[in-house]
């Protein structure tokens, strides 16, 4: 619908080219979480916020991550190999129709995943661009801040708003979260709007991870 609209134009070439993203495995327990030498980027958000569609947009594939019209389908940590990094799709939170015991199970999975924060290079927390962040969104942001985990807020479904409304909502959401607007990226999996901005962020995360790894190796050599 908006493919040729200037407001969704991507002026610069992508900072990162995703050539062949593949599914690795699903983890239901902490013991099943994978360890990798590649930077791990986590994707989290409320159920039905568009996590699967966001992942598919980044991968240039329609069915890498399974989408569903029924919220609350992602109950595992799903790992994907994106070449230069690993993406971890976390269980969606805040779905009212899920039983309390199931919610508690998901919460334990999230807690266990974030417990070993040295494995996590960055977190994308997805929020619907059309609405104010929910109480669960705010709780997740507080959690990430408390544990000093680097994150970026990704606003989804931007194609549902006009250019002016996107700017207004982005500014309002940033203010509501006490974040600078630079910490938010508006996106649309339908049009690809914002994709290059996300890829640039990922490229920056990968570069920073490499710098830290090289610095650690130099420290080890100096100690020897």
One Martini backbone bead per residue (centre of mass of N, CA, C, O) as a GRO file, in nm:
protein
  224
    1UNK     BB    1   0.058   0.063  -0.020
    2UNK     BB    2   0.359   0.218   0.063
    3UNK     BB    3   0.604   0.148  -0.126
    4UNK     BB    4   0.605   0.452  -0.293
    5UNK     BB    5   0.629   0.615  -0.044
    6UNK     BB    6   0.831   0.855   0.087
    7UNK     BB    7   0.787   0.792   0.397
    8UNK     BB    8   0.918   0.482   0.324
    9UNK     BB    9   1.190   0.557   0.243
   10UNK     BB   10   1.523   0.423   0.168
   11UNK     BB   11   1.809   0.587   0.118
   12UNK     BB   12   2.005   0.392   0.241
   13UNK     BB   13   2.195   0.142   0.260
   14UNK     BB   14   2.247  -0.128   0.422
   15UNK     BB   15   2.464  -0.218   0.692
   16UNK     BB   16   2.322  -0.507   0.660
   17UNK     BB   17   2.338  -0.838   0.524
   18UNK     BB   18   2.088  -1.080   0.486
   19UNK     BB   19   2.121  -1.402   0.345
   20UNK     BB   20   2.081  -1.671   0.571
   21UNK     BB   21   1.833  -1.741   0.762
   22UNK     BB   22   1.807  -1.971   1.046
   23UNK     BB   23   1.698  -2.229   1.223
   24UNK     BB   24   1.792  -2.391   1.521
   25UNK     BB   25   1.613  -2.370   1.806
   26UNK     BB   26   1.434  -2.483   2.095
   27UNK     BB   27   1.359  -2.355   2.433
   28UNK     BB   28   1.220  -2.458   2.760
   29UNK     BB   29   1.496  -2.446   2.914
   30UNK     BB   30   1.791  -2.356   3.050
   31UNK     BB   31   1.952  -2.608   2.943
   32UNK     BB   32   1.867  -2.527   2.629
   33UNK     BB   33   2.037  -2.302   2.612
   34UNK     BB   34   2.249  -2.136   2.409
   35UNK     BB   35   2.591  -2.121   2.301
   36UNK     BB   36   2.781  -1.842   2.159
   37UNK     BB   37   3.015  -1.641   1.976
   38UNK     BB   38   2.789  -1.482   1.897
   39UNK     BB   39   2.586  -1.238   1.895
   40UNK     BB   40   2.303  -1.180   2.108
   41UNK     BB   41   1.966  -1.110   2.005
   42UNK     BB   42   1.680  -0.995   2.155
   43UNK     BB   43   1.317  -1.060   2.137
   44UNK     BB   44   1.054  -0.861   2.273
   45UNK     BB   45   0.700  -0.882   2.379
   46UNK     BB   46   0.391  -0.858   2.331
   47UNK     BB   47   0.138  -1.021   2.245
   48UNK     BB   48   0.083  -0.939   1.909
   49UNK     BB   49   0.315  -0.716   1.815
   50UNK     BB   50   0.521  -0.861   1.584
   51UNK     BB   51   0.774  -1.053   1.605
   52UNK     BB   52   0.766  -1.247   1.362
   53UNK     BB   53   0.747  -1.026   1.144
   54UNK     BB   54   1.012  -0.887   1.219
   55UNK     BB   55   1.197  -1.128   1.164
   56UNK     BB   56   1.114  -1.171   0.868
   57UNK     BB   57   1.208  -0.897   0.769
   58UNK     BB   58   1.511  -0.934   0.837
   59UNK     BB   59   1.529  -1.218   0.665
   60UNK     BB   60   1.359  -1.216   0.395
   61UNK     BB   61   1.114  -1.388   0.523
   62UNK     BB   62   0.789  -1.527   0.573
   63UNK     BB   63   0.856  -1.830   0.751
   64UNK     BB   64   1.065  -1.844   0.980
   65UNK     BB   65   0.858  -1.716   1.161
   66UNK     BB   66   0.577  -1.793   1.324
   67UNK     BB   67   0.256  -1.692   1.259
   68UNK     BB   68  -0.035  -1.549   1.444
   69UNK     BB   69  -0.365  -1.453   1.534
   70UNK     BB   70  -0.292  -1.596   1.800
   71UNK     BB   71  -0.205  -1.525   2.092
   72UNK     BB   72   0.051  -1.700   2.270
   73UNK     BB   73   0.243  -1.908   2.095
   74UNK     BB   74   0.510  -1.822   2.225
   75UNK     BB   75   0.679  -2.057   2.462
   76UNK     BB   76   0.965  -2.020   2.353
   77UNK     BB   77   1.302  -2.022   2.273
   78UNK     BB   78   1.398  -1.890   1.961
   79UNK     BB   79   1.656  -1.976   1.736
   80UNK     BB   80   1.864  -1.769   1.511
   81UNK     BB   81   2.064  -1.761   1.220
   82UNK     BB   82   2.226  -1.443   1.092
   83UNK     BB   83   2.543  -1.507   1.085
   84UNK     BB   84   2.664  -1.252   1.278
   85UNK     BB   85   2.406  -1.351   1.444
   86UNK     BB   86   2.187  -1.419   1.717
   87UNK     BB   87   1.841  -1.488   1.749
   88UNK     BB   88   1.605  -1.432   2.023
   89UNK     BB   89   1.284  -1.557   2.072
   90UNK     BB   90   1.055  -1.456   2.298
   91UNK     BB   91   0.810  -1.478   2.499
   92UNK     BB   92   0.516  -1.357   2.526
   93UNK     BB   93   0.343  -1.097   2.696
   94UNK     BB   94   0.019  -1.014   2.836
   95UNK     BB   95  -0.190  -1.252   2.801
   96UNK     BB   96  -0.503  -1.287   2.942
   97UNK     BB   97  -0.593  -1.597   2.842
   98UNK     BB   98  -0.373  -1.702   3.007
   99UNK     BB   99  -0.274  -1.890   3.235
  100UNK     BB  100  -0.112  -1.840   3.526
  101UNK     BB  101   0.087  -2.079   3.504
  102UNK     BB  102   0.189  -1.995   3.221
  103UNK     BB  103   0.296  -1.717   3.296
  104UNK     BB  104   0.499  -1.818   3.506
  105UNK     BB  105   0.664  -1.985   3.306
  106UNK     BB  106   0.748  -1.751   3.125
  107UNK     BB  107   0.887  -1.581   3.345
  108UNK     BB  108   1.106  -1.792   3.408
  109UNK     BB  109   1.229  -1.797   3.128
  110UNK     BB  110   1.312  -1.498   3.119
  111UNK     BB  111   1.484  -1.494   3.375
  112UNK     BB  112   1.685  -1.711   3.281
  113UNK     BB  113   1.785  -1.569   3.028
  114UNK     BB  114   1.879  -1.288   3.176
  115UNK     BB  115   2.080  -1.391   3.391
  116UNK     BB  116   2.292  -1.426   3.141
  117UNK     BB  117   2.396  -1.127   3.024
  118UNK     BB  118   2.673  -1.194   2.878
  119UNK     BB  119   2.513  -1.319   2.620
  120UNK     BB  120   2.389  -1.028   2.575
  121UNK     BB  121   2.403  -0.763   2.342
  122UNK     BB  122   2.081  -0.724   2.285
  123UNK     BB  123   1.752  -0.550   2.297
  124UNK     BB  124   1.432  -0.593   2.153
  125UNK     BB  125   1.149  -0.392   2.221
  126UNK     BB  126   0.816  -0.436   2.144
  127UNK     BB  127   0.587  -0.175   2.025
  128UNK     BB  128   0.294  -0.038   1.965
  129UNK     BB  129   0.255   0.256   1.782
  130UNK     BB  130  -0.067   0.309   1.855
  131UNK     BB  131   0.022   0.275   2.160
  132UNK     BB  132   0.064   0.262   2.471
  133UNK     BB  133   0.240   0.137   2.695
  134UNK     BB  134   0.234  -0.116   2.896
  135UNK     BB  135   0.282  -0.250   3.199
  136UNK     BB  136   0.466  -0.476   3.083
  137UNK     BB  137   0.659  -0.293   2.932
  138UNK     BB  138   0.758  -0.133   3.179
  139UNK     BB  139   0.863  -0.379   3.332
  140UNK     BB  140   1.076  -0.461   3.122
  141UNK     BB  141   1.237  -0.195   3.126
  142UNK     BB  142   1.309  -0.209   3.425
  143UNK     BB  143   1.462  -0.474   3.405
  144UNK     BB  144   1.682  -0.381   3.202
  145UNK     BB  145   1.786  -0.145   3.372
  146UNK     BB  146   1.861  -0.302   3.628
  147UNK     BB  147   2.059  -0.505   3.445
  148UNK     BB  148   2.209  -0.347   3.226
  149UNK     BB  149   2.057  -0.370   2.940
  150UNK     BB  150   2.074  -0.329   2.618
  151UNK     BB  151   1.833  -0.119   2.433
  152UNK     BB  152   1.552  -0.117   2.194
  153UNK     BB  153   1.275   0.047   2.071
  154UNK     BB  154   1.018  -0.110   1.875
  155UNK     BB  155   0.794   0.012   1.645
  156UNK     BB  156   0.503  -0.118   1.534
  157UNK     BB  157   0.281  -0.072   1.274
  158UNK     BB  158   0.334   0.208   1.103
  159UNK     BB  159   0.130   0.169   0.854
  160UNK     BB  160  -0.125   0.266   1.039
  161UNK     BB  161   0.020   0.545   1.002
  162UNK     BB  162   0.103   0.847   0.968
  163UNK     BB  163   0.369   1.044   0.957
  164UNK     BB  164   0.273   1.232   1.184
  165UNK     BB  165   0.185   1.012   1.387
  166UNK     BB  166   0.454   0.877   1.423
  167UNK     BB  167   0.595   1.121   1.550
  168UNK     BB  168   0.400   1.163   1.783
  169UNK     BB  169   0.420   0.877   1.910
  170UNK     BB  170   0.723   0.866   1.948
  171UNK     BB  171   0.742   1.109   2.138
  172UNK     BB  172   0.539   1.008   2.354
  173UNK     BB  173   0.673   0.736   2.422
  174UNK     BB  174   0.947   0.845   2.503
  175UNK     BB  175   0.841   1.018   2.735
  176UNK     BB  176   0.695   0.781   2.891
  177UNK     BB  177   0.997   0.624   2.907
  178UNK     BB  178   1.242   0.816   2.939
  179UNK     BB  179   1.338   0.864   2.633
  180UNK     BB  180   1.498   0.896   2.360
  181UNK     BB  181   1.422   0.895   2.026
  182UNK     BB  182   1.688   0.728   1.952
  183UNK     BB  183   1.560   0.462   2.117
  184UNK     BB  184   1.364   0.465   1.864
  185UNK     BB  185   1.198   0.243   1.618
  186UNK     BB  186   1.018   0.264   1.336
  187UNK     BB  187   0.797   0.005   1.197
  188UNK     BB  188   0.729  -0.225   0.904
  189UNK     BB  189   0.656  -0.541   0.781
  190UNK     BB  190   0.490  -0.456   0.524
  191UNK     BB  191   0.713  -0.221   0.403
  192UNK     BB  192   1.009  -0.182   0.561
  193UNK     BB  193   0.997   0.025   0.758
  194UNK     BB  194   1.304   0.069   0.942
  195UNK     BB  195   1.503  -0.159   0.869
  196UNK     BB  196   1.774  -0.005   0.832
  197UNK     BB  197   1.785   0.095   1.125
  198UNK     BB  198   1.808  -0.185   1.251
  199UNK     BB  199   2.062  -0.278   1.096
  200UNK     BB  200   2.241  -0.057   1.209
  201UNK     BB  201   2.218  -0.141   1.503
  202UNK     BB  202   2.332  -0.425   1.464
  203UNK     BB  203   2.605  -0.338   1.352
  204UNK     BB  204   2.689  -0.189   1.612
  205UNK     BB  205   2.673  -0.434   1.800
  206UNK     BB  206   2.882  -0.609   1.655
  207UNK     BB  207   3.119  -0.410   1.674
  208UNK     BB  208   3.124  -0.395   1.985
  209UNK     BB  209   3.170  -0.699   2.034
  210UNK     BB  210   3.445  -0.710   1.889
  211UNK     BB  211   3.593  -0.505   2.063
  212UNK     BB  212   3.562  -0.661   2.331
  213UNK     BB  213   3.702  -0.920   2.240
  214UNK     BB  214   3.977  -0.792   2.166
  215UNK     BB  215   4.028  -0.669   2.446
  216UNK     BB  216   4.030  -0.936   2.603
  217UNK     BB  217   4.266  -1.068   2.449
  218UNK     BB  218   4.475  -0.848   2.525
  219UNK     BB  219   4.457  -0.888   2.833
  220UNK     BB  220   4.556  -1.181   2.830
  221UNK     BB  221   4.830  -1.130   2.695
  222UNK     BB  222   4.936  -0.930   2.912
  223UNK     BB  223   4.917  -1.133   3.151
  224UNK     BB  224   5.130  -1.336   3.010
   0.00000   0.00000   0.00000
